[in-house]
Amino acid sequence: MSKYRKKPVVIEAIQWNGNTNRQEICDFVGEDLKTEEFSTTAYEAGMGQPFFSLKINTLEGEMTANPKDFIIKGVNGEFYPCKPEIFEKTYELVED
């Protein structure tokens, strides 16, 4: 068995908030993404907006990005969703 270290790579990513930054993410990935109802509980209670999931076309096919997931642009220009807990363990913010 051998051990390997992940190479340091700078990536671009946007966190999906489930509602209001859809256009920003569509602009980021370069296509109009489909949405799917995720949760309307807060909206129905009069305490917020409904939340939606996004459908992201990846190299492995269509994947779902739920609210709070990050949309990552990979090293070859591909896009894919990443759960926030994995993102935070894997990436740190790069200051310009």
Chimera marker file (.cmm) of the C-alpha trace (Angstrom):
<marker_set name="trace">
<marker id="1" x="0.000" y="0.000" z="0.000" r="1" g="1" b="0" radius="0.5"/>
<marker id="2" x="1.182" y="3.534" z="-0.801" r="1" g="1" b="0" radius="0.5"/>
<marker id="3" x="0.037" y="6.860" z="0.618" r="1" g="1" b="0" radius="0.5"/>
<marker id="4" x="-0.879" y="9.834" z="-1.578" r="1" g="1" b="0" radius="0.5"/>
<marker id="5" x="-1.436" y="13.518" z="-0.899" r="1" g="1" b="0" radius="0.5"/>
<marker id="6" x="-3.965" y="15.554" z="-2.843" r="1" g="1" b="0" radius="0.5"/>
<marker id="7" x="-2.244" y="18.150" z="-5.034" r="1" g="1" b="0" radius="0.5"/>
<marker id="8" x="-3.050" y="21.749" z="-4.116" r="1" g="1" b="0" radius="0.5"/>
<marker id="9" x="-5.456" y="23.057" z="-6.737" r="1" g="1" b="0" radius="0.5"/>
<marker id="10" x="-7.345" y="26.351" z="-6.739" r="1" g="1" b="0" radius="0.5"/>
<marker id="11" x="-10.982" y="25.886" z="-7.770" r="1" g="1" b="0" radius="0.5"/>
<marker id="12" x="-13.947" y="28.194" z="-8.318" r="1" g="1" b="0" radius="0.5"/>
<marker id="13" x="-17.178" y="27.480" z="-6.440" r="1" g="1" b="0" radius="0.5"/>
<marker id="14" x="-20.500" y="29.044" z="-5.488" r="1" g="1" b="0" radius="0.5"/>
<marker id="15" x="-22.751" y="27.944" z="-2.647" r="1" g="1" b="0" radius="0.5"/>
<marker id="16" x="-26.393" y="27.339" z="-3.665" r="1" g="1" b="0" radius="0.5"/>
<marker id="17" x="-28.747" y="29.047" z="-1.222" r="1" g="1" b="0" radius="0.5"/>
<marker id="18" x="-31.800" y="27.171" z="-2.436" r="1" g="1" b="0" radius="0.5"/>
<marker id="19" x="-33.597" y="30.104" z="-4.002" r="1" g="1" b="0" radius="0.5"/>
<marker id="20" x="-32.250" y="33.572" z="-4.791" r="1" g="1" b="0" radius="0.5"/>
<marker id="21" x="-28.853" y="32.931" z="-6.420" r="1" g="1" b="0" radius="0.5"/>
<marker id="22" x="-30.033" y="30.595" z="-9.194" r="1" g="1" b="0" radius="0.5"/>
<marker id="23" x="-29.160" y="33.059" z="-11.974" r="1" g="1" b="0" radius="0.5"/>
<marker id="24" x="-25.652" y="33.541" z="-10.577" r="1" g="1" b="0" radius="0.5"/>
<marker id="25" x="-25.113" y="29.773" z="-10.677" r="1" g="1" b="0" radius="0.5"/>
<marker id="26" x="-26.603" y="29.473" z="-14.184" r="1" g="1" b="0" radius="0.5"/>
<marker id="27" x="-24.175" y="32.169" z="-15.331" r="1" g="1" b="0" radius="0.5"/>
<marker id="28" x="-21.316" y="30.332" z="-13.578" r="1" g="1" b="0" radius="0.5"/>
<marker id="29" x="-22.008" y="26.971" z="-15.270" r="1" g="1" b="0" radius="0.5"/>
<marker id="30" x="-23.032" y="28.550" z="-18.581" r="1" g="1" b="0" radius="0.5"/>
<marker id="31" x="-26.476" y="26.991" z="-18.881" r="1" g="1" b="0" radius="0.5"/>
<marker id="32" x="-30.047" y="27.348" z="-17.653" r="1" g="1" b="0" radius="0.5"/>
<marker id="33" x="-30.375" y="24.804" z="-14.836" r="1" g="1" b="0" radius="0.5"/>
<marker id="34" x="-33.576" y="22.988" z="-13.966" r="1" g="1" b="0" radius="0.5"/>
<marker id="35" x="-34.965" y="23.350" z="-10.457" r="1" g="1" b="0" radius="0.5"/>
<marker id="36" x="-36.997" y="20.926" z="-8.411" r="1" g="1" b="0" radius="0.5"/>
<marker id="37" x="-39.030" y="21.668" z="-5.285" r="1" g="1" b="0" radius="0.5"/>
<marker id="38" x="-36.966" y="20.853" z="-2.190" r="1" g="1" b="0" radius="0.5"/>
<marker id="39" x="-38.948" y="22.314" z="0.737" r="1" g="1" b="0" radius="0.5"/>
<marker id="40" x="-41.880" y="24.695" z="1.084" r="1" g="1" b="0" radius="0.5"/>
<marker id="41" x="-42.270" y="24.369" z="4.870" r="1" g="1" b="0" radius="0.5"/>
<marker id="42" x="-41.037" y="27.883" z="5.756" r="1" g="1" b="0" radius="0.5"/>
<marker id="43" x="-42.990" y="29.389" z="2.863" r="1" g="1" b="0" radius="0.5"/>
<marker id="44" x="-46.224" y="27.663" z="3.857" r="1" g="1" b="0" radius="0.5"/>
<marker id="45" x="-45.737" y="28.849" z="7.443" r="1" g="1" b="0" radius="0.5"/>
<marker id="46" x="-45.276" y="32.419" z="6.188" r="1" g="1" b="0" radius="0.5"/>
<marker id="47" x="-41.703" y="32.500" z="7.487" r="1" g="1" b="0" radius="0.5"/>
<marker id="48" x="-39.607" y="32.445" z="4.322" r="1" g="1" b="0" radius="0.5"/>
<marker id="49" x="-39.244" y="31.467" z="0.717" r="1" g="1" b="0" radius="0.5"/>
<marker id="50" x="-39.513" y="27.946" z="-0.688" r="1" g="1" b="0" radius="0.5"/>
<marker id="51" x="-36.257" y="26.083" z="-1.324" r="1" g="1" b="0" radius="0.5"/>
<marker id="52" x="-35.330" y="24.283" z="-4.520" r="1" g="1" b="0" radius="0.5"/>
<marker id="53" x="-32.702" y="21.797" z="-5.622" r="1" g="1" b="0" radius="0.5"/>
<marker id="54" x="-30.750" y="22.302" z="-8.852" r="1" g="1" b="0" radius="0.5"/>
<marker id="55" x="-29.989" y="19.727" z="-11.520" r="1" g="1" b="0" radius="0.5"/>
<marker id="56" x="-26.300" y="19.919" z="-12.522" r="1" g="1" b="0" radius="0.5"/>
<marker id="57" x="-24.956" y="18.208" z="-15.635" r="1" g="1" b="0" radius="0.5"/>
<marker id="58" x="-21.712" y="16.479" z="-14.617" r="1" g="1" b="0" radius="0.5"/>
<marker id="59" x="-19.296" y="14.127" z="-16.356" r="1" g="1" b="0" radius="0.5"/>
<marker id="60" x="-21.156" y="11.275" z="-14.621" r="1" g="1" b="0" radius="0.5"/>
<marker id="61" x="-24.614" y="12.502" z="-15.682" r="1" g="1" b="0" radius="0.5"/>
<marker id="62" x="-27.205" y="14.694" z="-14.004" r="1" g="1" b="0" radius="0.5"/>
<marker id="63" x="-26.684" y="15.248" z="-10.261" r="1" g="1" b="0" radius="0.5"/>
<marker id="64" x="-28.769" y="17.135" z="-7.708" r="1" g="1" b="0" radius="0.5"/>
<marker id="65" x="-27.468" y="20.102" z="-5.733" r="1" g="1" b="0" radius="0.5"/>
<marker id="66" x="-29.520" y="20.746" z="-2.603" r="1" g="1" b="0" radius="0.5"/>
<marker id="67" x="-29.623" y="24.038" z="-0.703" r="1" g="1" b="0" radius="0.5"/>
<marker id="68" x="-26.234" y="24.835" z="0.927" r="1" g="1" b="0" radius="0.5"/>
<marker id="69" x="-24.353" y="22.532" z="-1.482" r="1" g="1" b="0" radius="0.5"/>
<marker id="70" x="-21.414" y="24.075" z="-3.321" r="1" g="1" b="0" radius="0.5"/>
<marker id="71" x="-21.226" y="24.023" z="-7.110" r="1" g="1" b="0" radius="0.5"/>
<marker id="72" x="-17.584" y="23.428" z="-8.018" r="1" g="1" b="0" radius="0.5"/>
<marker id="73" x="-15.836" y="24.041" z="-11.320" r="1" g="1" b="0" radius="0.5"/>
<marker id="74" x="-13.272" y="21.273" z="-11.692" r="1" g="1" b="0" radius="0.5"/>
<marker id="75" x="-9.781" y="21.472" z="-13.143" r="1" g="1" b="0" radius="0.5"/>
<marker id="76" x="-11.038" y="20.493" z="-16.611" r="1" g="1" b="0" radius="0.5"/>
<marker id="77" x="-13.957" y="22.957" z="-16.626" r="1" g="1" b="0" radius="0.5"/>
<marker id="78" x="-16.531" y="20.411" z="-15.490" r="1" g="1" b="0" radius="0.5"/>
<marker id="79" x="-19.124" y="21.235" z="-12.792" r="1" g="1" b="0" radius="0.5"/>
<marker id="80" x="-20.406" y="19.162" z="-9.915" r="1" g="1" b="0" radius="0.5"/>
<marker id="81" x="-22.160" y="19.631" z="-6.553" r="1" g="1" b="0" radius="0.5"/>
<marker id="82" x="-20.389" y="19.084" z="-3.231" r="1" g="1" b="0" radius="0.5"/>
<marker id="83" x="-21.936" y="18.756" z="0.236" r="1" g="1" b="0" radius="0.5"/>
<marker id="84" x="-20.916" y="21.622" z="2.552" r="1" g="1" b="0" radius="0.5"/>
<marker id="85" x="-19.298" y="19.360" z="5.164" r="1" g="1" b="0" radius="0.5"/>
<marker id="86" x="-17.061" y="17.759" z="2.506" r="1" g="1" b="0" radius="0.5"/>
<marker id="87" x="-16.299" y="21.127" z="0.920" r="1" g="1" b="0" radius="0.5"/>
<marker id="88" x="-15.192" y="22.612" z="4.256" r="1" g="1" b="0" radius="0.5"/>
<marker id="89" x="-12.892" y="19.637" z="4.952" r="1" g="1" b="0" radius="0.5"/>
<marker id="90" x="-11.353" y="19.776" z="1.483" r="1" g="1" b="0" radius="0.5"/>
<marker id="91" x="-11.081" y="23.471" z="0.559" r="1" g="1" b="0" radius="0.5"/>
<marker id="92" x="-10.093" y="26.746" z="2.170" r="1" g="1" b="0" radius="0.5"/>
<marker id="93" x="-10.745" y="30.276" z="0.905" r="1" g="1" b="0" radius="0.5"/>
<marker id="94" x="-7.954" y="31.778" z="-1.207" r="1" g="1" b="0" radius="0.5"/>
<marker id="95" x="-7.496" y="35.516" z="-0.709" r="1" g="1" b="0" radius="0.5"/>
<marker id="96" x="-6.804" y="37.446" z="-3.931" r="1" g="1" b="0" radius="0.5"/>
<link id1="1" id2="2" r="1" g="1" b="0" radius="0.2"/>
<link id1="2" id2="3" r="1" g="1" b="0" radius="0.2"/>
<link id1="3" id2="4" r="1" g="1" b="0" radius="0.2"/>
<link id1="4" id2="5" r="1" g="1" b="0" radius="0.2"/>
<link id1="5" id2="6" r="1" g="1" b="0" radius="0.2"/>
<link id1="6" id2="7" r="1" g="1" b="0" radius="0.2"/>
<link id1="7" id2="8" r="1" g="1" b="0" radius="0.2"/>
<link id1="8" id2="9" r="1" g="1" b="0" radius="0.2"/>
<link id1="9" id2="10" r="1" g="1" b="0" radius="0.2"/>
<link id1="10" id2="11" r="1" g="1" b="0" radius="0.2"/>
<link id1="11" id2="12" r="1" g="1" b="0" radius="0.2"/>
<link id1="12" id2="13" r="1" g="1" b="0" radius="0.2"/>
<link id1="13" id2="14" r="1" g="1" b="0" radius="0.2"/>
<link id1="14" id2="15" r="1" g="1" b="0" radius="0.2"/>
<link id1="15" id2="16" r="1" g="1" b="0" radius="0.2"/>
<link id1="16" id2="17" r="1" g="1" b="0" radius="0.2"/>
<link id1="17" id2="18" r="1" g="1" b="0" radius="0.2"/>
<link id1="18" id2="19" r="1" g="1" b="0" radius="0.2"/>
<link id1="19" id2="20" r="1" g="1" b="0" radius="0.2"/>
<link id1="20" id2="21" r="1" g="1" b="0" radius="0.2"/>
<link id1="21" id2="22" r="1" g="1" b="0" radius="0.2"/>
<link id1="22" id2="23" r="1" g="1" b="0" radius="0.2"/>
<link id1="23" id2="24" r="1" g="1" b="0" radius="0.2"/>
<link id1="24" id2="25" r="1" g="1" b="0" radius="0.2"/>
<link id1="25" id2="26" r="1" g="1" b="0" radius="0.2"/>
<link id1="26" id2="27" r="1" g="1" b="0" radius="0.2"/>
<link id1="27" id2="28" r="1" g="1" b="0" radius="0.2"/>
<link id1="28" id2="29" r="1" g="1" b="0" radius="0.2"/>
<link id1="29" id2="30" r="1" g="1" b="0" radius="0.2"/>
<link id1="30" id2="31" r="1" g="1" b="0" radius="0.2"/>
<link id1="31" id2="32" r="1" g="1" b="0" radius="0.2"/>
<link id1="32" id2="33" r="1" g="1" b="0" radius="0.2"/>
<link id1="33" id2="34" r="1" g="1" b="0" radius="0.2"/>
<link id1="34" id2="35" r="1" g="1" b="0" radius="0.2"/>
<link id1="35" id2="36" r="1" g="1" b="0" radius="0.2"/>
<link id1="36" id2="37" r="1" g="1" b="0" radius="0.2"/>
<link id1="37" id2="38" r="1" g="1" b="0" radius="0.2"/>
<link id1="38" id2="39" r="1" g="1" b="0" radius="0.2"/>
<link id1="39" id2="40" r="1" g="1" b="0" radius="0.2"/>
<link id1="40" id2="41" r="1" g="1" b="0" radius="0.2"/>
<link id1="41" id2="42" r="1" g="1" b="0" radius="0.2"/>
<link id1="42" id2="43" r="1" g="1" b="0" radius="0.2"/>
<link id1="43" id2="44" r="1" g="1" b="0" radius="0.2"/>
<link id1="44" id2="45" r="1" g="1" b="0" radius="0.2"/>
<link id1="45" id2="46" r="1" g="1" b="0" radius="0.2"/>
<link id1="46" id2="47" r="1" g="1" b="0" radius="0.2"/>
<link id1="47" id2="48" r="1" g="1" b="0" radius="0.2"/>
<link id1="48" id2="49" r="1" g="1" b="0" radius="0.2"/>
<link id1="49" id2="50" r="1" g="1" b="0" radius="0.2"/>
<link id1="50" id2="51" r="1" g="1" b="0" radius="0.2"/>
<link id1="51" id2="52" r="1" g="1" b="0" radius="0.2"/>
<link id1="52" id2="53" r="1" g="1" b="0" radius="0.2"/>
<link id1="53" id2="54" r="1" g="1" b="0" radius="0.2"/>
<link id1="54" id2="55" r="1" g="1" b="0" radius="0.2"/>
<link id1="55" id2="56" r="1" g="1" b="0" radius="0.2"/>
<link id1="56" id2="57" r="1" g="1" b="0" radius="0.2"/>
<link id1="57" id2="58" r="1" g="1" b="0" radius="0.2"/>
<link id1="58" id2="59" r="1" g="1" b="0" radius="0.2"/>
<link id1="59" id2="60" r="1" g="1" b="0" radius="0.2"/>
<link id1="60" id2="61" r="1" g="1" b="0" radius="0.2"/>
<link id1="61" id2="62" r="1" g="1" b="0" radius="0.2"/>
<link id1="62" id2="63" r="1" g="1" b="0" radius="0.2"/>
<link id1="63" id2="64" r="1" g="1" b="0" radius="0.2"/>
<link id1="64" id2="65" r="1" g="1" b="0" radius="0.2"/>
<link id1="65" id2="66" r="1" g="1" b="0" radius="0.2"/>
<link id1="66" id2="67" r="1" g="1" b="0" radius="0.2"/>
<link id1="67" id2="68" r="1" g="1" b="0" radius="0.2"/>
<link id1="68" id2="69" r="1" g="1" b="0" radius="0.2"/>
<link id1="69" id2="70" r="1" g="1" b="0" radius="0.2"/>
<link id1="70" id2="71" r="1" g="1" b="0" radius="0.2"/>
<link id1="71" id2="72" r="1" g="1" b="0" radius="0.2"/>
<link id1="72" id2="73" r="1" g="1" b="0" radius="0.2"/>
<link id1="73" id2="74" r="1" g="1" b="0" radius="0.2"/>
<link id1="74" id2="75" r="1" g="1" b="0" radius="0.2"/>
<link id1="75" id2="76" r="1" g="1" b="0" radius="0.2"/>
<link id1="76" id2="77" r="1" g="1" b="0" radius="0.2"/>
<link id1="77" id2="78" r="1" g="1" b="0" radius="0.2"/>
<link id1="78" id2="79" r="1" g="1" b="0" radius="0.2"/>
<link id1="79" id2="80" r="1" g="1" b="0" radius="0.2"/>
<link id1="80" id2="81" r="1" g="1" b="0" radius="0.2"/>
<link id1="81" id2="82" r="1" g="1" b="0" radius="0.2"/>
<link id1="82" id2="83" r="1" g="1" b="0" radius="0.2"/>
<link id1="83" id2="84" r="1" g="1" b="0" radius="0.2"/>
<link id1="84" id2="85" r="1" g="1" b="0" radius="0.2"/>
<link id1="85" id2="86" r="1" g="1" b="0" radius="0.2"/>
<link id1="86" id2="87" r="1" g="1" b="0" radius="0.2"/>
<link id1="87" id2="88" r="1" g="1" b="0" radius="0.2"/>
<link id1="88" id2="89" r="1" g="1" b="0" radius="0.2"/>
<link id1="89" id2="90" r="1" g="1" b="0" radius="0.2"/>
<link id1="90" id2="91" r="1" g="1" b="0" radius="0.2"/>
<link id1="91" id2="92" r="1" g="1" b="0" radius="0.2"/>
<link id1="92" id2="93" r="1" g="1" b="0" radius="0.2"/>
<link id1="93" id2="94" r="1" g="1" b="0" radius="0.2"/>
<link id1="94" id2="95" r="1" g="1" b="0" radius="0.2"/>
<link id1="95" id2="96" r="1" g="1" b="0" radius="0.2"/>
</marker_set>
